[in-house]
Amino acid sequence: MSDFSRFVACVTDRGVGKNYWQYFSCYELSEQDMMVSDKTLKKWRKHAPAHAKFIVRLDSALAKCEFKGEKAEQLWQKAIKQKEILQSELFFFHTPSSFRPSTENIENLRRFFKEHARDDFNIAWRADGLWEDTDLYFELCQELSIVPVIDPIHWPEDEDMPFGNIVYWRLMGRKGMSVRLSETDLENIMEWSDDASGEVYIILTSAKMNYQAKRWSALLSTQQNLSPMSDALAKMTQIDLDQYSEEDEEDLQDWDSEEDEED
């Protein structure tokens, strides 16, 4: 697997400042980010390293308007514009549980993505609700060349994980009061990602997991011999997640603050 074939991100809900790139190699836009100005997006791209990947979010309102009409086209064109500004090659799309796998919904989704398919981007789709109880989701992903989005930690042990040219994992954390991941979790993710032959995107979906995300990114950079490694990232290679405290975590909150200076 070549350098920068695995990309790590952590959700911030505060935009992405220059400090963020000390730790991570990709950034998934949040719902709030879809509302920021083109000027801000241009600043994000300017401050990001050349290898950094931006993942543009498709508005879930596409499902609400049934993937048709003027509204759907407006939402699509807005996403395309953000893609071009951020030089992105990947969209993330999430359909809520209210978007059920009915015959009509399936046909509308199929028609829309076939009509808007292009060679300069891929789409990763996470489907909540009843889709999780049917094979239709993975069948549609295969038919439309869409990347299925899963959480490998909660994937059934007796089933093979889906792998393709692109793998997209969104880590929701452990169930219960804490979303934190352990050293064992991160080691498992590292091992599973070794089975992929193409690009792997690992998105930690809570700002409360930023400590784990940094630790995983540090381990990954060490394994891939990526150079140079920032001092901040190198620090994370010396930390055991199973022994850290909340005070330690607070010391590493600098990355999720947005720089407001004008350029």
C-alpha positions in Angstrom: 0.0 0.0 0.0 1.5 3.3 -1.1 2.0 6.5 1.0 -1.2 8.4 1.7 -3.4 5.5 0.8 -5.1 5.7 4.2 -6.6 9.0 5.3 -7.8 9.9 8.8 -10.2 12.6 9.9 -12.1 13.7 13.0 -15.4 15.6 12.9 -15.1 19.1 14.4 -18.3 21.0 13.6 -16.1 24.1 13.8 -14.5 24.1 10.4 -10.9 23.2 9.7 -8.1 25.5 10.8 -4.4 25.2 10.0 -3.7 23.3 13.2 -5.9 20.5 12.1 -3.5 19.4 9.4 -0.8 18.8 12.0 -2.7 15.6 12.9 -4.9 14.6 10.0 -4.8 14.0 6.2 -8.4 14.5 5.3 -11.5 16.4 6.4 -15.1 15.5 6.0 -17.4 18.6 5.8 -20.1 18.7 8.4 -23.7 19.9 7.9 -22.7 23.3 9.3 -19.8 23.5 6.8 -22.2 23.3 3.9 -23.3 26.8 4.8 -19.9 28.5 4.8 -18.9 31.0 2.2 -16.9 30.2 -0.9 -14.2 32.6 0.5 -13.9 30.4 3.6 -13.7 27.2 1.5 -10.9 28.8 -0.6 -9.0 29.7 2.6 -9.4 26.1 3.9 -7.9 24.8 0.6 -5.1 27.3 0.7 -4.0 26.4 4.2 -4.2 22.6 3.6 -1.2 20.6 2.6 -1.0 19.5 -1.1 -1.8 15.9 -0.1 -4.8 16.8 2.1 -8.2 15.4 1.0 -11.5 17.3 1.4 -14.7 15.2 1.4 -17.7 17.3 0.4 -21.1 16.5 1.9 -24.1 16.1 -0.3 -27.2 17.6 1.3 -29.5 15.0 2.8 -32.4 17.2 1.6 -31.8 15.4 -1.8 -33.7 12.5 -0.3 -36.4 14.7 1.1 -37.1 16.1 -2.3 -37.0 12.6 -3.8 -34.0 13.3 -6.0 -36.0 15.3 -8.5 -37.0 18.7 -9.4 -35.3 22.1 -9.4 -34.5 21.9 -5.7 -32.5 18.6 -6.2 -30.6 20.2 -9.1 -29.7 23.3 -7.0 -28.4 21.1 -4.1 -26.3 19.1 -6.6 -24.8 22.2 -8.3 -23.9 23.7 -4.9 -22.0 20.5 -4.0 -20.2 20.5 -7.3 -19.1 24.1 -6.8 -17.7 23.2 -3.3 -16.0 20.2 -4.8 -14.3 22.4 -7.4 -13.2 25.0 -4.8 -11.8 22.3 -2.4 -10.4 20.2 -5.3 -12.2 17.3 -3.8 -12.6 13.8 -5.5 -15.1 12.4 -3.0 -18.6 13.1 -1.8 -20.2 11.8 1.4 -23.9 11.3 1.4 -26.1 10.3 4.3 -29.8 9.3 4.0 -31.8 9.4 7.2 -33.9 6.5 8.5 -37.0 8.2 7.1 -35.7 7.5 3.6 -36.9 3.9 3.3 -36.0 1.3 0.7 -39.3 1.5 -1.2 -39.5 0.8 -4.9 -40.1 4.5 -5.6 -37.1 5.7 -3.5 -34.8 3.1 -5.1 -35.8 4.1 -8.6 -35.4 7.9 -7.9 -32.0 7.4 -6.3 -30.9 5.1 -9.1 -32.0 7.6 -11.8 -30.5 10.6 -10.1 -27.0 9.2 -9.6 -26.9 7.6 -13.1 -27.8 11.0 -14.6 -25.1 12.8 -12.6 -22.3 10.3 -12.7 -18.9 11.7 -13.7 -15.4 10.4 -13.8 -13.8 13.0 -11.6 -15.4 12.1 -8.3 -16.7 9.2 -6.2 -19.7 9.1 -3.8 -19.7 7.4 -0.4 -23.2 6.6 0.9 -24.3 5.9 4.4 -27.9 4.6 4.7 -29.7 4.5 8.0 -32.8 2.7 9.0 -34.3 -0.3 7.1 -31.6 -0.3 4.6 -29.4 -2.0 7.2 -31.7 -5.0 7.2 -31.6 -5.7 3.4 -29.0 -6.5 0.7 -30.5 -3.8 -1.5 -28.1 -1.2 -0.1 -24.9 -3.1 -1.1 -26.5 -4.2 -4.4 -27.3 -0.5 -5.3 -23.8 0.6 -4.3 -22.3 -2.0 -6.6 -24.7 -1.2 -9.5 -24.0 2.6 -9.2 -20.3 2.4 -8.4 -21.0 4.0 -5.0 -18.8 3.4 -2.0 -20.8 1.8 0.9 -20.1 3.4 4.3 -19.8 1.1 7.3 -18.5 1.1 10.9 -16.0 -1.8 11.0 -16.0 -2.0 14.8 -19.7 -3.0 14.7 -19.4 -5.1 11.6 -20.6 -8.8 12.2 -17.5 -11.0 12.9 -18.9 -13.8 10.7 -19.3 -11.6 7.6 -16.7 -10.3 5.2 -16.3 -6.6 5.1 -16.9 -4.9 1.8 -13.7 -3.8 0.1 -13.2 -1.9 -3.2 -11.0 0.6 -4.8 -12.2 3.0 -2.1 -13.1 2.0 1.5 -15.0 4.5 3.7 -15.3 3.8 7.4 -17.2 6.1 9.8 -16.4 5.1 13.4 -19.3 5.8 15.7 -17.5 4.7 18.9 -18.4 2.1 21.4 -22.0 1.8 22.6 -22.9 3.1 26.1 -22.0 6.3 28.0 -18.6 6.7 26.2 -17.7 6.8 22.5 -14.0 6.4 23.2 -12.0 3.7 21.4 -9.3 1.6 23.0 -5.8 0.7 21.9 -7.2 -2.7 20.8 -9.8 -1.0 18.7 -7.2 1.1 16.9 -5.0 -1.9 16.4 -7.9 -3.8 14.9 -8.7 -1.0 12.5 -5.0 -0.9 11.4 -5.1 -4.6 10.7 -8.4 -4.5 8.9 -7.2 -1.6 6.7 -4.2 -3.6 5.6 -6.7 -5.9 3.7 -7.6 -3.0 1.5 -6.0 -2.6 -1.9 -7.0 1.0 -2.5 -7.7 4.2 -0.6 -9.1 3.9 2.9 -10.9 6.8 4.6 -11.3 6.5 8.4 -13.6 9.2 9.9 -14.1 9.5 13.6 -17.5 11.0 14.0 -17.4 12.8 17.3 -15.2 15.6 18.6 -15.0 13.5 21.8 -12.9 11.0 19.8 -10.3 13.6 18.7 -7.7 12.1 21.1 -8.2 8.6 19.6 -8.1 10.0 16.1 -4.8 11.7 16.7 -3.3 8.6 18.2 -4.5 6.5 15.2 -3.1 9.0 12.8 0.2 9.0 14.5 0.4 5.2 14.4 -0.5 5.2 10.8 2.1 7.8 9.9 4.7 5.7 11.7 3.7 2.5 9.9 3.7 4.2 6.5 7.0 6.0 7.2 5.5 9.3 6.3 7.9 12.2 6.6 8.1 14.8 8.0 5.9 14.1 11.0 4.8 17.2 12.9 5.9 17.5 16.6 2.3 17.4 17.6 1.7 14.1 15.8 5.0 12.6 17.1 3.8 13.3 20.6 0.8 11.0 20.1 3.0 8.0 19.3 4.1 8.0 23.0 0.6 7.8 24.4 -1.4 4.8 25.5 -5.2 5.4 25.0 -6.1 3.1 27.8 -4.2 5.2 30.3 -4.9 8.8 29.3 -7.0 11.2 31.4 -9.5 13.9 30.5 -6.9 16.5 31.4 -4.6 15.0 28.8 -7.4 15.2 26.3 -8.0 18.9 27.0 -4.3 19.6 26.2 -5.0 18.5 22.6 -8.0 20.6 21.8 -6.0 23.2 19.7 -6.8 21.6 16.3 -10.5 22.2 16.3 -10.5 26.0 16.6 -10.9 27.9 13.4 -8.4 30.6 12.5 -10.2 33.9 11.7 -7.3 35.9 10.3 -7.8 37.5 6.9 -5.4 36.6 4.1 
